[in-house]
């Protein structure tokens, strides 16, 4: 970005001050010949730097038009979506010069995104927002606006499918062998009264990155760290996700998780903990 004329002139004057051969140039008048010379030089440098900026902008625009966009680019653009605001004409950016920081934050409703490509070459954009610290889909109206935004900025010929689902349901059937000195028969901590196994499962899922892979062995490792847990055993694990062929709220039948699973929606929610048995 081009420096101002004043910045450039001040740098020239500072260089003059450090040069003993120019010590006799001491006039502080703005019309002093030596000061006028520094101004002319500063203006010339400023004009050149502005030309460099224009050249860079034009080059960046040409590269942006020619370069196919990556999954990472689509993810960044999904997170940059501003609900209720138009794009700058013939571009993929917003003009935020006249809105406040608060308005900007409020307009960015997509808090999480992941982009993958199907075997058929379909670009899949998974998104979610956050309400009270809990991941959730954006509204149907917001999704319609988001899809219009994506259609405006996407590469020609690219087919994009937006996944804005309720969380994948996670069903766990477990047997937990426990230390009766630390936990009771319902899995409560004798000292604190909380349910440390359930909290550890919730924390493990919370720490998964959006669209991150659930690995059953890693979940077992986490549960083995819980005080009072001797042997955590997962007897069965299943997940189900939204069946989009029916509607946006109906889940498909649960499917067994053998070793690991990436959630279709991008995130999991434990249905309940009713199938956790505690054994001494």
N, C-alpha and C positions, 0 to 999 in steps of 0.2 A: 504494500500500500504506500502510495506517495506521501512523503513528508511534506509538511507545510513550508511555505517560503520562509517564514520566521524561524522555523527549526533549522533549516539549511543555513540561513544567514548567520544564526547564532553559532553554529559549528564552525563556519568560516572565520568568524570574529574570534572565537576561542583559540583556533589554530594560529591566528595572527598574534594574539596576546602571548603565546608561548614561543614566538619567534623573535629573538633579540634584534635581528636585522630590520624588523618593522616596528621597533619601539618608538620611533618618532611619530608614528600615526596615532595621535592621542585625542583628536577632536571627537567630541560626543555629539556634534551637530548631525542631524539626519541628512543635511545637504552637503556634508563633507564629501569630497571627491572619492576618497577611499571607501567610504560607507556606501556611496552610490554604486561603486564598482562591485562591492560584495552583494548588493541587492540584485544587480543585473545578472551576476553569476548564479546567485541563488534561484532567481526566477527561471533561468535557463535549465538548471538542474531539475527544478520542480516540473517544468514542462516535459522534460525527458522522462521523468519517473511516471508522470501521468500517462504518457504514451506506452510505457512498459505495462502499466496496469490495464490499459485498454487492450493491448496485445494479448496479455495473459487471459483476460476475460473472454476474448474472442476464441482463443485457442482452447480454453476449458469448455466452452460451449460446443465447439466442433468435436472435441473428444467425447463429450457427453452424448452427442447425437450419433456418433459412430460406434461407440463401445457397447457391446451387449452387457446388460446389467446382471449382477450376480445375486445369489440368494441373500447374501449379506446386505446388498443394496436394498432389496425389497423389504428386508426386516427393518432396516433403518428408516425407510420411508413409511412403513406401517406405524412405527413408533412416533414419527413426525406428524402424523395426521392430526389436523385441528378441526374439530367438529364445529360447524357453523361459519367457517371462514373460507373464502374463495382463494384459489391459487392465482398467482400472478399470471397474466395472459401468456399463453404459449410457453409455459414453464412447469416445473415440478416443485416449486418452492412457494412459500407464503411471504407476504410483506407484513412484518410484525412491527413496523416502525411506529404505528399509532395505537398499539395496545399495551396494556400494563403487564407486568410479570404475572400478576394474579390471574388475569384473563387468559394469558398464554398457558399457564399450568392447568387451568380449568378446561380449556379447549382440548388438551391432549388426553383424550379419554382412553386410548389404547396404552396400557401400562406394560403388557407383555406380548411378545410376538416371537414366532419361530417360522422359518420358511424352509420347506423341503420340496423335492421334485419326485413325482411318481414315476413308475416304470414307463408310463405312456407319455411322459414329457410334460405332464400337467404341473404347474407351479401351485403348491399348496401353502397358503398363508394362514397360520393359526394365530388367533388373537384372544386377549382377555383383558378385562379391566380389574379394578380392585375396589371393593366396598367394605369399609370397616376392617381392613386388613385381610379380607377374604377374597380370593380370586373368583371372578364371575364373568359371564358373557356381557357384552354391551347390548343395548336394546335393539329391537328390530329397526326402528327409525335410524338409530346411529349406524347400524350395520349397512343400511341402504346408502347412507351418505358415504361411509367408508368405501364401499364397493364402487361408487361413482368416482371417488378420488383415485382409487387404484386403476380403474379403467382409463382415467385421464393420463396417468403417468407411466403406465406399463409400456413395455416394448411392443411394437406392432407384431401381430401373429402369435403372441404369447397368451395362452389360456390360463387364467388364474381362478382357483377355487378357494373361497374364504371359509375357514372353519371357526365358528364362533359359538361353541357348544357349552352346555352345562358340563361340569366336571365328570370325568369317567368315574364310575362307581367301583370302589375296591371292596371286595368281600374276603375277609380273612377268617379261616378256621384254624385255631391254634391251641396247643397245649403248652402251658408254662409251668415248669417245675420250679418251685420257689422255696425260699428259706423262711420257715414260719416264725423265726425270730425277728424278721424284718417286715414281712408282708402277711396280711390275713388271707382267709380263704377266698375272698372276693377280689384280691389283688390290690387292696388298699395299703398304703404305707402306714404302719403302726404308729410312727412318730408324727407324720404330717397329715395323714388322712387322705392324701391324693392318690390317684391311680398312676403310678410311674410307668407301667408298661404302655398304657394307652397314650400317655403324654409323649413317650419316646417314639411311638409310631407316628403320631401327629407331627412331631418335630422332624422326623426323618423325611416325611413327605413334604413338609414346608421347605426343607433345605434342598430338595431336588430343584435343579434349574427348570425353567419353563420348557416343556417338551422333553424333560430329562427322563432317563431310563430308570424304571424301578427294577432293582435287582434283589431278589428274595434273599440271597446269601448276605447281601450288605445289610438288609433289614435285620436279619438274625444277628449279625455282628453288633449292630447298634443295641439290640435288646439284651445281649450278653453283658453290656456295660452297665445295665440298670442294677442298682443295689437291691439285693434280695432275689434276683433272678438267677437260677442255677442253670437251667436248660430251656431255652425258648425253641419250640418246635412248630414249624408251619405245616399243618396237616394238608391244607388245601388253600389255594389262593385263586380268585377269579376276578375278572373285571368286565364291566359292560359300559357301553357308550351310546350316545344319541344315534338313533336310527333315522337319518335324515330323509329316507324314502317315505317315512310316515309323517313325522312333524318334528319340530325343534325341541320337544319336551319328552318324547317317548324313547325309552332305552331299549336296546336290543337285549337278547338273552345273554346272561353271563357266560364268559369264555374262560377256560382254565389258563392260568399263568404257570408255565412250566419252570422257567428259570428267570426270565426278565420280560419287561413290557414297557413300551413307550405309549403314553396315553394318547388316544386319538384327539382329544380336546386340547391336550397340552398339559393337563394337570389332573390329579386324583383327589377323590374325597372318600374317606372311609364311611361305609354305610352305617355300621354300628360295631360295637365290640361284644355283642351277645354271644358270639361263638368262640370266645377265649375261655378255656378251662384252666383252672389253677389246681395243680397237683403237688402234694408234699413229696 
